[in-house]
Each structure stands twice: as C-alpha cells, then as structure tokens.
Amino acid sequence: MPLKFTQDGFLAPGIYFEQGDFACAEGAISAGLRFFAGYPITPASEIAEWLAYRLPMRGGVFIQMEDEIASVASLIGASWAGAKVMTATSGPGFSLMQENIGLGYMTETPMVIVDVQRAGPSTGQATKPAQGDIMQMRWGTHGDYASIVVAPNSVQEMFDLTIYAFNLAEEYRMPVIIAADEIVGHLRERLEIPPHDEIKIVNRKKPKSFDEPIFGCESDCCVPPMPAVGEGFNVLVTGSTHNEYGYRKTTDEEVHRKLVQRLINKVEKNKKKIIAYDYNWPEHASVGVISFGSISRSAYTAAKIAKDEFNKNVAHLRLKTIWPFPDELVVEMAELVDYIFVPELNLGKLVREVKKAVEGRAKVLSISRLSGIVTPQDILSNLKRVW
C-alpha cells in the first residue's frame, strides 16, 4: 500500500513493501525518537535521509553533524535533555564513535546506535555486506562495561528490533547497538505496521524526589532513575568515576568498583529478560547451526533443505541478541548435538564465543566469508561433511 500517516505523525497500520533502513527509521519514530544526529555513510544513509523528512512531522529534531564523534556527543546532550535519541552509521563511523559511546556507558545515557555493517577494515567495500563489527560492539571502548546488541535479519525486524532497542536503552539506561548489515539495510520486502497503541513502549524511570540518587542505589544491579536537565534536579554528569549523586571520586577504589560492577550487573543479572532468540531443536539432530543477522536466512533455508531432501534434522539457534551472549542456550544445544556450525560474514568472530561456551561438549566449526553472502548451499556442503 502507498505510505499513509496518522494525524499524530506515525506510519499508518497496514502492509507495506519497504526497505530495511526505512523500517529502522519508522521503528525509531514509533518508539518515540525525537532527536537524530548523524553523518552520511553507506549503507546507512537512507536512515538519516528518511528521518530528515519524517522527524519534523513528529515535532522532532534532525541534525547532520560534522562527523560521527560529534554525533554521539550530541546524542548524550539531547538524551539528558529528556529526548529519545538515535544515530546511524557503518564501520568507519562506528570506529570514530567509540570514545563517546564509552561516555554513554559511564553516564548511563539511553541512546540507540545503528551500525549497518559493510566490509572492512578502513573504507573497505562500502556497498558489500559484512558482520565484522560484532566484537567492536562488545569491546570497542576502553575499560570494563557490559553491552546490549540486537541483530535483525529482515525488514520486519529492522522495525521490531529498533523498537526493542529503544525499550532496552530506556529500561537499562545505557547505549544499545543495532547490528544490522548492508543486506537487511537495503533489502526490500513485506513490512507490517501494527496500530501504534498495540506497540509496547518503555520510557526511562523518573526520580520521585529531589534527593533521590541518580547514579546508584542499594541494589548492586539497579537502574537508577534519570531526570532531565532543567527539571529542577542538581544534575552532575561526568565521565569520571562518581558516587551515586554524581560527585567525582577519582581516587576512591571502592567507589569505582561499586559503580563499574553495577554497570555490568544491570545487564548480566538481567540476561534472561534481555536475550531474544529463535530456535528449532528437532529430535535426533546430531548437527546444529548458530547464526545471526542476514546470514540466518541462509541457515533457515539450509535446515529446511536438509530435512526435505536428505531427511536430516538440523538444530538451529538464531541470535536476535548477540550481547549479552546466551551461553546457557549454546550449552543446551551442545549437549544435544555432536557438531555446531557457525556461519558468519567475517573470518570467525562469533564462533570464538560459541567455542568458549561449549567447552568441548560438541565440535564447533566455522563457516566464514569476508563479504558477499554465505549461501544455503555453503552451509549444506559443510553439514554434509559430518553426516
């Protein structure tokens, strides 16, 4: 159907045939996005282009910044002013963002960063898909912290998981990263938009009193409330070590330990609530596949062909959430199968996490490619080696 909008500026409910980057932008608007700052970069530019048109319809603000460093810096300011915020980039821009993403973790600032991955390093192949940034998404900034990363595999999930990313950012008060790639960013397929009042929206928790601490509480995994600058609170926001009221404590080892451990615990101790996945574990499967993002589409097809044409059952775990890593699910698969294959568009990154979790329970094998696509036939040819 042609694009239609409601009176309050949301995309009207219905079935559309649209691009992944478009779906991401509309998912952000549905989640409450009011401020976008970014710099054009293939293959993420369509997100910015569409939001430059759409955000004013919702009373929001779009700014094209001078670079990706400034983009994340402005997100931090806008988020502390009370807005839901997002930027979108690809590998080279994501690299530039790392220091300010670290500031976002330390100041517990809700924001969403979309990385539509392409082949690298450096400029690489700007129009080719890749999945080479997933370790940077977890370990890109210095120090100890925990991250949340979601990985859509379709146009529909570019919409749905963008909303989920915003909800996670608001609930856990932290940056959340969307690990998209060129395939899902530029793919065009069916997109179903539900009525807006049926979409679950999470907003950050506000303090109940002026003396309530906004950087800590009694629990070692709590998410403290977050006021907006200008609401009357004495807000101190610093990237230096700080106590629960924001006061700098740069030489106090115990304050630092308590702060950083809580930043990690609020993710790790809520893993079961955060982790999203799809799985098919048929009986008598001796082989499993663990996939994420666009390459999971090939894994689904390979498993279906294995069943239909060769009468072989293949267990398949597809990660919608890459970080925090679902160790328990991987172990569960490893206890059911003899072999686990991990297809990915890099030289073997996720497979390392799988091997660490499995600890010898099953043999873990990599199916890797630097750019392009891992096809169902690529996966099938590897499965046949162990049948």
C-alpha positions in Angstrom: 0.0 0.0 0.0 1.2 3.6 -0.5 2.6 5.4 2.5 0.0 6.8 4.8 0.4 8.6 8.1 -1.8 9.1 11.1 -2.8 12.5 12.4 -0.2 12.3 15.1 2.6 11.5 12.6 3.0 7.8 12.9 3.1 5.4 9.9 -0.5 4.2 9.5 -1.2 0.5 10.3 -1.0 -1.8 7.2 1.1 -3.9 4.9 3.9 -2.1 3.0 6.7 -3.2 0.7 9.7 -1.2 2.0 13.5 -1.1 2.6 15.2 -2.2 5.8 16.7 1.2 6.5 13.3 2.8 6.1 11.8 0.2 8.6 14.5 1.1 11.1 13.7 4.8 10.8 10.0 4.1 11.2 10.6 1.8 14.2 12.6 4.6 15.9 9.7 7.0 15.4 7.2 4.5 16.7 9.5 4.1 19.8 9.4 7.8 20.5 12.6 9.1 18.7 12.7 12.9 19.0 16.4 13.6 18.2 18.7 12.2 15.5 22.2 13.3 14.8 24.4 11.6 12.3 26.8 11.8 9.3 26.0 10.2 5.9 27.7 6.9 5.2 26.9 3.9 3.0 24.9 1.7 3.6 23.2 3.6 6.5 22.5 6.9 4.8 18.9 6.1 3.9 18.0 6.1 7.6 19.2 9.6 8.0 17.6 10.7 4.7 14.2 9.4 5.7 14.4 10.8 9.2 15.3 14.2 7.9 11.9 14.2 6.3 10.0 12.3 9.0 11.2 13.7 12.3 9.8 17.2 11.8 6.4 15.6 11.2 6.6 14.4 14.9 8.0 17.6 16.3 11.5 16.1 16.4 14.9 17.4 15.5 17.3 16.1 12.8 20.9 17.4 12.6 23.5 16.4 10.1 26.7 16.7 12.2 30.3 17.4 11.1 31.4 13.9 12.0 30.5 10.8 13.9 32.3 11.9 17.0 30.1 14.9 17.3 27.0 12.8 16.5 27.3 10.7 19.7 28.3 13.7 21.8 25.1 15.5 20.7 23.1 12.4 21.5 24.3 12.4 25.1 23.3 16.1 25.5 19.9 15.6 23.9 19.2 12.4 26.0 20.0 14.3 29.2 17.6 17.0 28.0 14.9 14.3 28.0 14.7 13.1 24.4 14.9 9.6 23.0 17.9 9.7 20.6 19.5 7.7 17.8 22.3 7.8 15.3 23.1 5.5 12.4 26.4 4.7 10.8 28.7 2.0 9.3 32.1 0.6 10.2 34.4 3.7 9.8 31.9 5.9 11.5 31.3 3.4 14.3 35.0 3.4 15.0 35.0 7.2 15.5 32.1 6.9 17.9 33.8 4.6 20.4 35.1 7.2 23.0 31.7 8.9 23.3 29.9 5.5 23.4 32.1 4.8 26.4 31.0 8.1 27.9 27.4 7.0 27.3 28.0 3.7 29.3 29.7 5.6 32.2 27.0 8.3 32.4 24.2 5.7 31.9 22.7 7.7 29.0 20.0 6.0 26.9 20.7 6.1 23.2 20.4 3.8 20.2 23.3 3.4 17.7 22.6 1.6 14.4 25.6 0.1 12.7 24.7 -1.1 9.2 27.9 -3.1 8.7 29.9 -3.3 5.5 33.2 -5.0 4.5 36.3 -3.5 6.1 38.7 -2.6 7.6 39.0 1.1 6.8 36.9 2.2 3.8 36.7 -1.4 2.6 33.8 -2.2 0.3 31.1 0.3 1.1 28.4 -1.5 -0.8 29.1 -5.0 0.3 27.6 -6.6 3.5 29.7 -7.9 6.4 29.4 -8.9 10.0 32.9 -7.9 11.1 32.0 -5.3 13.8 30.4 -7.5 16.4 33.4 -7.7 18.6 33.8 -3.9 18.4 30.2 -3.6 19.5 31.2 -5.5 22.7 34.7 -4.4 23.3 35.2 -1.2 21.3 35.5 1.3 24.1 38.1 1.0 26.9 37.5 -0.2 30.4 35.1 -2.7 31.8 31.4 -2.5 30.9 28.6 -4.6 29.5 26.8 -4.0 26.2 23.5 -4.9 24.6 23.5 -5.6 20.9 20.5 -6.8 18.8 20.7 -8.3 15.3 17.8 -8.1 12.9 17.6 -10.4 9.9 14.7 -8.9 7.9 12.9 -5.7 7.1 10.2 -6.5 9.7 12.9 -7.0 12.4 14.5 -3.7 11.4 11.3 -2.2 12.6 10.6 -4.5 15.5 14.1 -4.7 17.0 14.6 -1.0 16.6 11.7 -0.5 19.0 13.1 -3.2 21.2 16.5 -1.5 21.2 14.9 1.8 22.4 13.0 0.0 25.1 16.2 -1.7 26.3 18.1 1.6 26.2 15.4 3.3 28.3 14.9 0.4 30.8 18.6 -0.2 31.5 19.7 3.4 30.9 22.5 2.8 28.5 23.6 2.8 24.8 22.1 -0.1 22.8 23.5 -1.1 19.5 21.7 -2.5 16.4 23.9 -4.9 14.5 22.4 -4.5 11.0 24.3 -5.1 7.8 24.0 -4.0 4.1 21.7 -6.9 3.2 19.0 -6.1 5.7 19.6 -2.4 5.3 18.9 -2.4 1.6 16.6 -5.4 1.3 13.0 -4.7 0.3 10.2 -6.9 1.5 7.0 -7.1 3.4 6.6 -4.8 6.4 3.6 -4.9 8.7 2.9 -1.9 10.8 0.6 -2.6 13.8 -1.6 0.1 15.4 0.5 2.3 17.5 -1.4 1.7 20.7 -0.5 -2.0 20.4 3.2 -1.4 20.4 5.0 -1.8 23.7 6.9 1.4 24.6 9.2 1.8 27.6 10.2 5.1 29.0 13.0 5.9 31.4 12.2 5.9 35.1 12.0 9.4 36.7 13.1 10.2 40.3 10.4 10.6 42.8 12.2 13.2 44.9 15.0 15.8 44.6 17.2 13.9 47.0 17.0 10.6 45.2 20.4 9.5 43.8 20.5 9.2 40.0 23.7 7.2 39.7 23.1 4.3 42.1 21.0 2.7 44.8 21.2 -0.1 47.3 21.0 -2.9 44.8 24.2 -4.0 43.0 22.3 -4.3 39.7 19.8 -1.5 39.9 19.0 1.0 37.2 18.6 4.4 38.9 16.1 7.0 37.8 17.1 9.7 35.3 15.8 13.3 35.4 16.2 15.7 32.6 18.3 18.8 32.8 16.1 21.7 33.6 13.6 19.8 35.7 14.9 21.2 39.0 17.4 18.5 39.9 21.0 19.1 40.8 22.3 17.0 37.9 26.0 16.3 37.8 27.0 14.2 34.7 30.7 13.2 34.4 32.7 10.5 32.7 35.0 10.4 35.7 34.4 7.9 38.5 31.5 9.3 40.6 29.3 8.3 43.5 25.5 7.8 43.4 24.9 11.5 43.4 27.3 12.2 40.5 30.2 13.7 42.6 33.6 12.8 41.2 35.6 10.3 43.2 38.6 9.7 41.0 40.9 8.3 43.7 38.4 6.1 45.6 38.9 2.5 44.6 35.8 1.2 46.3 33.5 3.9 44.6 34.9 2.9 41.3 34.5 -0.8 41.9 30.9 -0.4 43.1 30.0 1.8 40.1 31.5 -0.3 37.3 30.3 -3.6 38.8 26.7 -2.2 38.9 27.0 -1.1 35.3 27.9 -4.6 34.4 25.5 -6.3 36.7 22.4 -4.5 35.4 23.0 -6.3 32.1 24.4 -9.6 33.2 21.9 -10.2 36.0 19.0 -9.4 33.7 20.3 -11.6 30.8 17.2 -13.8 30.7 15.0 -10.7 30.3 17.2 -9.1 27.6 18.2 -12.0 25.4 15.9 -12.6 22.4 16.3 -15.6 20.1 14.6 -18.0 17.8 15.3 -21.8 17.8 14.4 -25.1 16.3 15.8 -28.1 18.1 14.2 -31.2 16.5 14.6 -34.6 17.9 17.5 -36.8 16.8 19.5 -33.9 15.4 23.2 -34.6 15.5 24.2 -31.3 13.9 23.4 -27.7 15.0 23.8 -24.2 13.4 24.1 -21.0 15.3 23.6 -17.8 13.2 22.6 -14.1 13.5 21.6 -11.3 11.2 21.1 -11.7 7.5 23.1 -15.0 7.2 20.5 -16.6 9.4 18.2 -16.5 6.4 20.6 -18.9 4.6 20.7 -21.1 7.8 16.9 -21.4 7.9 16.9 -22.5 4.2 19.7 -24.9 4.7 18.0 -26.6 7.6 14.8 -26.9 5.5 16.6 -28.4 2.5 18.4 -30.8 4.8 15.1 -32.1 6.2 13.1 -32.1 2.9 15.8 -33.5 0.6 18.1 -35.5 2.8 15.8 -36.4 5.8 18.3 -34.9 8.2 17.3 -32.9 11.2 19.3 -29.8 11.9 19.0 -27.8 15.2 19.2 -24.1 14.6 19.7 -21.3 17.1 19.3 -17.8 15.7 20.5 -14.9 18.0 18.4 -11.8 17.9 20.6 -10.6 20.8 24.3 -11.1 20.3 25.4 -9.4 23.5 24.9 -10.3 26.3 25.9 -13.7 24.8 23.5 -16.5 25.5 26.0 -19.1 26.9 23.3 -21.2 28.5 21.4 -21.7 25.2 24.6 -22.6 23.4 25.5 -25.2 26.1 22.0 -26.6 25.8 22.5 -27.1 22.1 26.0 -28.6 22.6 24.5 -31.2 24.9 22.1 -32.4 22.1 24.3 -32.4 19.0 27.8 -33.6 18.0 28.7 -30.7 15.7 27.8 -27.0 15.7 28.4 -24.8 12.7 28.6 -21.0 12.9 28.1 -19.2 9.6 29.1 -15.5 9.6 30.4 -12.8 7.3 33.8 -12.4 8.9 36.8 -14.6 9.4 35.4 -16.2 12.6 34.2 -13.9 15.5 31.0 -15.3 16.9 32.5 -18.8 16.6 35.0 -18.0 19.3 32.3 -17.2 21.8 30.5 -20.4 20.9 33.7 -22.5 21.4 34.2 -20.8 24.8 30.7 -21.6 25.9 30.7 -25.2 24.6 34.0 -26.2 26.3 34.4 -29.4 24.3 30.8 -30.7 24.7 30.5 -30.6 20.8 32.8 -29.9 17.9 32.4 -26.3 16.8 33.2 -25.4 13.1 33.3 -22.1 11.4 31.7 -21.2 8.0 33.1 -17.8 7.2 33.3 -15.4 4.3 34.7 -11.9 4.3 32.0 -10.2 2.2 29.1 -11.1 0.0 26.9 -13.8 1.4 27.1 -17.3 3.0 24.5 -19.2 0.9 22.3 -22.1 1.9 24.5 -24.3 -0.3 27.6 -23.2 1.5 26.1 -24.3 4.8 24.7 -27.6 3.3 28.1 -28.5 1.9 29.6 -28.2 5.4 26.8 -30.1 7.0 27.3 -33.0 4.6 30.9 -33.4 5.7 29.7 -34.7 9.1 26.5 -36.6 8.2 
